[in-house]
Amino acid sequence: MPASHDVKGIIRHVAEIIIEELKLEDVTVETFNPDMDLVDELGIDSMDLATIALVLQDEYKITIDEDDYPKLKTIRLIADYIEEKLASKN
């Protein structure tokens, strides 16, 4: 499980996962804009998003509802979603 549960730490970890899962070569965690639209600007499709969601569920021990996938358009929105899920677990 990732060490940091604050939004900044989650944003960083989600960026790492997306870069690794999608094999993005020209992007680093430092240069990844957390407000970039993953579908419109990065070209992530529904299969990529499903893969990322599965990895995040494993990493953070949360459930991401398929109905929520359309809301998860940016790394910041994903991080906020994860933070909410973690807070509701405690």
C-alpha positions, 0 to 999 in steps of 0.5 A: 500500500502506498505510504502517503494518503494525502492528496499530493501523495496520491496524485504522485502515486496515481501518476506513477501507475498511469505512466507505468501501465500505459508505458508513457515514455515522454512523461515523468511524475514531475511533468505529468499535469494532474489536471490533464484530461486523461481521455481527451488529452492523453487518449486513454480509452475505457480498457486503459481506464479499467486496467488503471482502476484495477491496479488502484483498487489493489494498491489502495484496497478500495472498490471503484465502481464502474459507474464512477469511471466517467468521473475519473477524468484527471489524476486530481479527480482520481486522487480526490476519489481515492481519498474519499474512499479511504476516509469512508473506510476509517 
